[in-house]
Amino acid sequence: MRKSSSGLSVLAVATLTGLVCAVPSGELAAQNGAGQRNVPDFSSGLAGWVNLGGDFQPVAGAPEPSRNNPAYPYVSNQAARARGLQPTFRVADLTHPNIKPWAKEIMKRENDKVLAGGIAYTPRSSCMPAGVPLFNMFPVAEPLYFVQTPKRVSIIFAGDAQVRRVYLDVPHSKDLKASWYGESVGHYEGDTLVIDTIGQTAKTYLDNYRTPHTEKLHVVERWKLADDMTLGVEVTVDDPDTFYQPWKATHRYRRIQRPATYEEVCAENNQHTFDYKIPVANKPDF
């Protein structure tokens, strides 16, 4: 059995930088040699990929991903700075027709926390593994890097060096034990990297709206370069215990040319986000 990807993997800065710099030129050249498939190169020139947009976008003709409740407009930190507004947290639209009642109950619980003035849970702010596909939403300030070899693709989030490992041209293992990132197997279809992921723990959410799932979750991603500066992914999410039908979404990334130059330590179980226990005097000292 292949070892499942762990969100707890930590890479030293030198290792991450060295892998991103050194692997693609030789390994991809071998794959793209005479008689070989035309493998898309997501990593040349120290390419990192950062988000274009904050949420998954729907695909025409398919059920939509979770969406924001229009009664509580979402204002991102970036929009708040640009427009002089107060930033907000996302509040899920519980009228979504594709989500089953048990999942909506959990989403309502999370909505109620936000509407009562609490802080919305995110794996990034809580230093926890995200699972798939929410891992794909991590690169807001820090990029994703791809390390492509003939037998494996590693997708690394630079922020705290969480890693997904995609095993190429092999079937899924039998009798998988659920884990944070499950087991991802993949193959190339022309200029597209196709990744099939199963075996994920139900401890994660699917998106920024805290949409839950079960261990029956099955995610298929199709990664493709739109042009030299833009990478896109189409995600198909199937969980028959959570959704009435599989749903599809897309997301895009912008290329940046930057090596991973530092290491970030992120402590798990950061449950009281932004509460730094600043000392407060309980009586005047003069």
Long-range contacts (C-beta under 8 A, 24 or more apart in sequence): 1-173, 1-174, 1-175, 1-176, 2-167, 2-170, 2-173, 2-183, 3-165, 4-176, 4-177, 4-179, 4-181, 4-182, 4-183, 4-199, 5-163, 5-164, 5-165, 5-179, 5-180, 5-181, 5-182, 5-183, 5-184, 6-129, 6-163, 6-179, 6-180, 6-181, 7-128, 7-129, 7-130, 7-131, 7-162, 7-163, 7-180, 7-181, 8-129, 8-162, 8-180, 8-268, 9-161, 9-162, 9-163, 10-160, 10-161, 11-156, 11-161, 11-163, 12-263, 13-260, 13-261, 13-262, 13-263, 16-145, 16-156, 16-158, 16-161, 16-260, 17-259, 17-260, 17-261, 19-147, 19-154, 19-156, 20-46, 20-48, 20-145, 20-147, 20-156, 20-259, 20-260, 21-46, 21-259, 23-147, 23-148, 23-149, 24-147, 24-148, 27-148, 27-149, 27-150, 28-148, 30-150, 31-148, 31-150, 37-188, 37-190, 38-190, 38-191, 39-148, 39-188, 40-188, 40-191, 40-192, 40-193, 40-223, 40-224, 40-225, 41-148, 42-146, 42-148, 42-193, 42-223, 42-225, 42-231, 43-145, 43-146, 43-147, 43-148, 45-257, 46-257, 46-258, 46-259, 47-145, 47-146, 47-255, 47-256, 47-257, 48-139, 48-143, 48-144, 48-145, 48-158, 48-255, 48-256, 48-257, 48-258, 48-260, 49-139, 49-143, 49-144, 49-145, 49-146, 49-231, 49-253, 49-254, 49-255, 49-256, 50-139, 50-140, 50-141, 50-142, 50-143, 50-144, 50-253, 50-254, 50-256, 51-137, 51-139, 51-140, 51-251, 51-252, 51-253, 51-254, 52-230, 52-251, 52-252, 52-253, 52-254, 53-251, 53-252, 54-137, 54-140, 54-208, 55-137, 55-207, 55-208, 56-133, 56-137, 56-207, 56-235, 56-249, 56-250, 56-251, 57-249, 57-250, 57-251, 58-248, 58-249, 58-250, 59-234, 59-248, 59-249, 59-250, 62-246, 62-247, 62-248, 63-98, 63-243, 63-244, 63-245, 63-246, 63-247, 63-248, 64-96, 64-98, 64-247, 64-249, 65-206, 65-207, 65-211, 65-237, 65-247, 65-249, 66-92, 66-93, 66-96, 66-99, 66-107, 66-206, 66-207, 66-209, 66-211, 67-92, 67-93, 67-96, 67-209, 68-92, 68-93, 68-209, 69-93, 69-94, 69-111, 72-115, 89-114, 89-119, 89-120, 90-114, 90-120, 90-208, 90-209, 91-115, 92-209, 92-210, 92-211, 97-244, 98-243, 98-244, 98-245, 98-247, 99-211, 99-242, 99-243, 100-241, 100-242, 100-243, 100-244, 102-242, 103-211, 103-212, 103-213, 103-242, 106-210, 106-212, 107-209, 107-210, 107-211, 107-212, 110-210, 119-273, 119-274, 120-210, 121-205, 121-210, 122-208, 123-204, 123-205, 124-159, 125-270, 125-273, 126-268, 126-269, 126-270, 126-271, 126-273, 127-160, 127-266, 127-267, 127-268, 127-269, 127-270, 128-268, 129-162, 129-180, 129-181, 129-204, 130-162, 130-204, 131-180, 131-181, 131-182, 131-200, 131-201, 131-203, 131-204, 131-205, 131-206, 132-164, 132-181, 132-182, 132-184, 132-197, 132-200, 132-219, 132-221, 133-206, 133-207, 133-219, 133-221, 133-235, 133-237, 133-249, 134-204, 134-205, 134-206, 134-207, 134-208, 135-162, 135-164, 135-181, 136-221, 136-233, 136-235, 136-251, 137-207, 137-208, 137-251, 138-162, 139-253, 142-264, 143-256, 143-258, 144-253, 145-260, 153-186, 153-193, 153-195, 156-260, 158-260, 159-264, 159-266, 160-264, 160-265, 160-266, 161-263, 161-264, 166-193, 166-195, 172-196, 172-198, 172-199, 173-199, 178-202, 178-215, 180-204, 182-217, 189-222, 191-224, 191-225, 192-222, 192-223, 192-224, 193-221, 193-222, 193-223, 193-224, 194-220, 194-221, 194-222, 194-223, 195-219, 195-220, 195-221, 195-222, 195-223, 196-220, 197-221, 206-237, 211-242, 212-242, 213-239, 213-242, 214-239, 214-241, 214-242, 216-240, 216-241, 216-242, 217-242, 226-252, 228-255, 229-254, 229-255, 230-254, 230-255, 231-255
